[in-house]
Amino acid sequence: MKRAVPQLGRSFNESFCSQKTSTITKRPCLVNYKIRYDGAAQRRHKSNLNTSPPSTATDSLPLSGLRVLDLSRVLAGPFCTQILADYGAEVLKVEQPGVGDETRQWRTANESPMWKDEYPLMSLYFAAVNRNKRSVTLNLKSPEGVEIVKKLARESDVVVNNFVPGKMNAMGLGYQDLRKENERIIYASVSGYGSTGPSKDRAGYDALALAEAGLLHITGEGSRPPSKPGVAIADLCTGLYSHGAILAAIAQRERTGVGCNIEGSLFESSLTLLINVGLASMNLDRDKEPKARRRGKRLGLEHPNLVPYGGFETKDKKMVYVAANNRRQWDGFCKRLQVQGLGENTRFHSNDGRVANREEINAILQKRFKEKTKDEWMQVFEGSGLPYGAINDVVEAVEHPQALARNMIMEVEDFEAARDGVLRMIGPAMKFEGAKMGVRIKPPLLGEHTDDVLSELGYAASDITGLRETGVI
């Protein structure tokens, strides 16, 4: 089965951003540009358990026509570019010949039997953040590989990389280098600590960024050591920040006519996630000696500013999460719980009062929640309008009726690397009216589209063969 293969053509700003004038605002507005696709390309997927062929065209998606050159690997950069790809951008992923993105080999326990033996460079980790992209292999240590990247940059709108600061410059692929090829290029770099400061040359890893930014210190149960979140939050948030910054840069380019250089780091993203806890540390007790200042503490499932806010064990050893953020919710919560005297206790009427009596309230609630099963409590709160929910395991989460109703689970068929030919994926979080979100291009095999891409750049078949023989591709 052929894959959707977008052809190289005009850039996003030559096509997608063709100008028209609104008769109401008299300001420029954007007109969609259709990417040309191989008309024979088809792919089937399942959405909400219904199988239907997705459209291979992206003209209904908001980033149709945007061209992204993805030089990133692992998680933060690929997550960023997958979001752009899901929104309709044409993303070309550049990988190292013979090896590819490291995550192609990051298989979890007992995962290997899922994959056919002839596809050792495919994993669920890689597949999770690399759909809707084409893969081309290039040796960036070779002059020929660098030249090919420059040619690709001339026809791209965005370049994303997550090399250690200075590495792209050393290869001749820094912002100033690529700006000479394309002054409208938006150049986004992701690193561990940014390009300046005493930590700039250090390798960036999610857990290290969370540790140094203080997030691990406030994560976990108070009586136990710090705990790492179950997924790479620093990487994921940096990817989210980066995709938003890229879209902001596109808007800026419409005003200025030129691209720009964007920087993001795992450490800085993690610092911003401190939010209220960070401000409390900086502003409360700031006149005291450093040792006496508020450093944040671990509260497990609880909230530093709100009570009740957390998980409680039920009769069947499950857990229910509840919250009451104001007096109205507290009153409604107490009525549903039916604990004698709880709602009438004036000490608990204000949030300040509840925070001051956190341990007493939590003990009362835990005793009450142990009297019913999880499902019984879900029935108690059904229709109440109060914030509540079961603490699901991952299987319960992906099979949740709401996830299915919102088309959050997609099934890719004819996935050649899988023994049963099927790959189930978590769908895009955001929806656009009139646009079908889905898998246009399944997670690519390593270098799957190299020949196509080089042909589109004008390389003859003999040239491509020579590049392969010399290890450039």
N, C-alpha and C positions, 0 to 999 in steps of 0.2 A: 504493500500500500504506500502510495506516495505521500510525502508530507507537504504541508503548506510552505511554499518557498517564495517569500516576497522578493521582488526584483529591485536591484539598486536603481535609484532614480533621483529625482529632485529631493532636496532636503526639506525638513519640516517647515522652515521659514519661507522657502520658495513656493511651497505647495499648500500645506495645511494653513499657513498664516498668510494666504493671499488676502488682501484687504478689501473690505466693503465698508460703506458708511451707513450707520443706522439712521433711519429717518427720524428717530425719536431723540437719540442722544447726540447724534452727529459725531460719535467717537468710533474708532475702528473696531470692528468685530471680526471674529475668525470664521473661516469657511472650511469645512471638512475637505480633505484630500484623500482619494481612494488609493491605497497601496495596491499594486498589481500583483495578483497571485496566480500560481499554477492552477488553472481551472479544474484539473483532474484531482487535485488534493482533496481528500475527504477524511474525516475522522469521526468516530462515534464515541460518545461518552454517556454516562448516566447522570441524571440530575434529579434529585428527589425520587430516585428509584425508577424513573422513566427514561428509556433509551431514545435518543433522537440525534440526528447528525447536526453538529454545530456548524455555523457559518464560518468559512475560512476567511472571509473578508472582515476588515476591521473598521469600515467606514462609519459604523454606528458607535464606535468607541471614541472617547474624548481625545485620546492621544494618537489617533490614526495619522500616519505620516511622519511621526517623530522617529528619528533614527538614533539609536543608542549603541555605542561601542563599549562593551563591558569587559574591562581588563581586571576585574576583581575575582576573588575566590573565597571560599569558606562560607561565611554567613552574612555579615553586615552588608557588603556590597551586592552579592547576589540577591539578597532579600529586597534591597532597594530596586534593583533592575527588574526583578520579577513583578513588583508592583507596577512599574512603568509598563512592562510587557502585558500584564493583565488588563491595563487600561488602554491597550491598543498600540503601544509603541513597538517598532521593529527592533528587537534587541539581538545583537550579535555578540556571542560570548567567545572570547579568545582564551585558549587553554594551551598548556605546555604539551608538546607532542609526546605521545607514549605514556604520559602520566595524568595530565589533566588536573582539574580542580581536586585538591586533597580529599574533599568530602566524598568523591566517587568511591573511595575505599573505606569510608567510615561506616562500617556496618555494625549494627547492634547485635547483642547475643542472639544466636539462632536465626539470624537473618539470611545468612549465605544460602541455605537451601531454597530460598525463594527465587534465586536468580539462576539462570542457565550458566553452565560452566564456561561457555565461550564469551560471557560478558562479565569479566571480573571488575570492570571499572564502572559499576553502577550500584547505587545504594539508595535507600529510602531518604537518607539525609540529603544527598545531592538532589534527588527528585523533588523534595519538598520546596526547594527555592529556585528551581531552574526550568520551570515549564515556560512555554511560549517564547523560547529563545532558540536561535540557531548556534551551533558550535563549530568553530574553526580552530585548528591547531596551528600555532606559530611559535617558532623559537625566537624569543625577543632578545636573545644574546647574539643573534646573527644580524649583520647589516641588512640582509634581504628581508628578514622578519620585521625589523624596525621600519623599513621602507614601506612594507605592505600596510603596517599600522597607520603610517602617515597618509597613505592613499585612502584608507578607510575613514580616517578622521576628516579628510576633505569633504566627504559626503555624509558626515554624521552631524548631529546636533549636539549630542552629549557624549562625553567620555567619563567613565567611572573606573576608578582604580583604588586598590587598598594595599599598595606597596609601602614599605617603610619609607618615611619622608626622605627625599633625596635620591631614591633609587630610580624613579622615572626620569629625573633630570640626568642622571648618570647614563641612562640608556638612550638619551636624546629624545625622550618622549614626555618631557615636562610641559607645563602649561605654555610657557613662552615658545617652546619648540612647535607645539601643535597649533598655537595661535597664528604662527607664520603660515601654516597650511590652510587655516580656516579661522578668520577673525571672529566668526560668530559662534565658535565652539564654547560650550559650557563644560567646564572641566571640574569634576567632583572627586575629591580625594578623601578617603577614610583611613584613619590610622589609630594606633592605640592611644597616643597622647598629643597628637598635633605636631606641626612642623617647627615649633619653637618651644623654648623652656628646657629645663634640665632633664626631662624624661623623654624628649623627642626621639631619641635613637633606640628606645626600648621597644621590644616586640609587644604587640597588643593582644591580650587574651581577655575574653569576657569576664571570667571570674576575678582576674587580677584588677581589672578596671572597677568592678563592683566592690572589691576589697578596699582599694585605695580611695574610692569615692565615698566610703562610709556606709554603703548599702548593706554589705554583709553584716556589719556590726548591729544593724537594727532589724535583721531578718532571722527569724527562728523563735523558739521558746525562751522565755526569760531565764529559766533555770539551766539552759543548755548552751553549748557553744554556738557561734554564728552558723547559719545555714545558707546554702546556695539555692537560689530559685530553681525550679525544675527545668527551665529552659534558659537559653542565653539571652537574658533580658537586655544587657548592654549592647550586644550585637544587633538585636532586633530593633531596639529603639533608635540606634544610630542609623540603621537602614531606613526606618520611618522618617527620621529627621532629614536624612539625605534626599529622599524622594521628594519631600515637601520643598526643600531648598532648591532642588533642580527645577521644580515647577515655578517657584518664585523667580528664579533666574531667567526662565523662559519669558515670563511676563515682563521682566526688566529689559530683556533683549528687544522686545517689541517697541519699547520706548527709545532705547539707545542705539539699536542696530548692531551692537557688539555683544559678544559673550562675556563670561567672567570665570574666575577661579573660586571654587567653593571648598572649604575644609570642614571636616567633622572628625570627632574622635570618640572612642569608647569612653574614655575618662570624662570628657566634658558632658557627654550624653548622660552618663551615670550621675554626675553631680546635679544636673538639672532635675533628675528624678527624686532628689531629696525633698523637694517641694516644701510642705509645711514643717516637716521635721528639720530640714536645713535652716529654715528661717527661725524656728524656735531656738536652735542652737546658737545662731548668730546674734539674736536680739534679746534673749532672756539671760539674765545674770552676766551680761557682757562686761560689767564693771568688776566682776570677781576675778580672783586668780584663775589661771587656765585650768588647774585641777578641779576647781569648784564649778566650772561652767557645765551647762546642760549638754550632754554628749549623745543623747538619744539612747533608747533602750529597746530590747527585743520584747515584743508583746504577742508573738505567735500569730494567732488569727484575729487578735483584737486591734482596735484603733486607738491611737494616742489621744484623740480629741473627742471620741464619741463612745457612749455606753448606753444600752448594750450594742455591741457590734462584734460579732464573732460566731464561731461554730460551737455547737453543743451536741454531745453524744446522746443518741436515742436508745430506746429499749432494745432494739435489734442490733446494736453496736454500729449503726450508721451515724451520719452527722448531718445536722441541719444548720444552715447559716442564716442568722437574722440580724436586723438592724432597726434602730429607732433613733432617728436623727433630730426629732423635735417633739414638743409636748403632744401634738396631735397623734403622731405615730406611737408615742409611748402609751398614751391612753388606749389606743386601739390594740396595741400589742398586749397590754395587761388584760383587756377584755377577752381576747382570744385565749390567753394562757389560763385564765380563771384561777389565779393564785390569790387566796384570801388576803386582803389588805395591801397587796403590792401596789395597785394603782392609787390607793388612798394615802400612801405614805408621802407626806409633804417633802421629805428629804430628797425624794427622787423626782420631783416635779420639774426641775430645771436640768439642763445638760450638765452644768457645773456640779450640781448636786449628785448626779449619777456618776460623773467621772470621779468625784471625791469618794464615792461609795462603791467603786468598781468591784472589789472583791466580794462584798456582801451581795450585790445584785447578781453577779455571775454564779455564785453558789446557789442562790434561790432558783435561778433559771436552769442550771444544770440538773438540780434535783427534779424539777418539773419535767424537763425533756426526757428524762429516763423513764417516765411513766407511760410513754407511747412510742410506737415504732415510727420510723422515718415517714412511711407512707401515710400513717395516721396523722402526723403533724402537717404533712403537705395538704391533707384534706382540711385540717383545721384552719390553715391560712389561705386556702383557695378563695379567691374573690374578695379578699380583705383589702386589697390595695396597698398592703404593707410590703416592705422589702424583705423577701425571704427566698430561700432556695436550698436544694439538697447539695451536699458536697459530693459531686459525682466523681467516679474514676474515669479514666480516659475513654474506655469503651462506652460507658453510659453517656459521656459527653458527645461523642461523635454519632451516637445513635439516638440522641435526644430528638423528640418530635419537632422541636423548634429549629434544630439544625437542618432537618430534612425539609421542613416547610420553607426554609429560606435558601434552599439549594446550596447548602454549605458542604455537601459531600458529593464529589464527582467521581465517576469511574471511567478510566481510560482503557479501552479495549485494544486488542492487537498490539500490546506493548511487548515488543520482541524479546527484551531482556528477561522478562518474568516467565517462569516456567508455565504458569497457567494463562499467560497473556494478558493479565489484568493488573492495573494499578489504581488503587483508590487514593484520592487526594482531597485535602481540605480546600474548599473554594475561596475566592476572594471575599474579603470582609465587606467591601463597599459595592453598592449597586448604582447603576446609572439608568435613568428612565429611557426606555427605547433601545437599550443596548443589551446584548446577550453576553454575559460573562461566562467564560469557560476555557477549555484547553484547546487552543488553535494548533499549537505545536507541542507534542509531548516532550518531556525531559529528554534532551538529545543524547545520543551516543557520542563518545569522544570524537571530535573532528568530523562528525557526520556530514556537515555542510561545507567542508573546506573546498572541495572541487567546485561546487556551485558558486561560492562567494568569489573565488579567484577568477572563475570564468566571467562573472559579472563585472569584475574589475578590468577585464580585457586580456587576461592571461590565456595563452593557447594551451591545448592539452599537453603538448611537448614541454612547455615551460613548467606546468604543474608537475609533470613527471620528474623533471630535473630538480625542482624544489624539494620534492619528496625524497629523492635519492641522496640529496646533500643534507637532509635533516632539518631543512628550514621549516617544513610543515609536517 
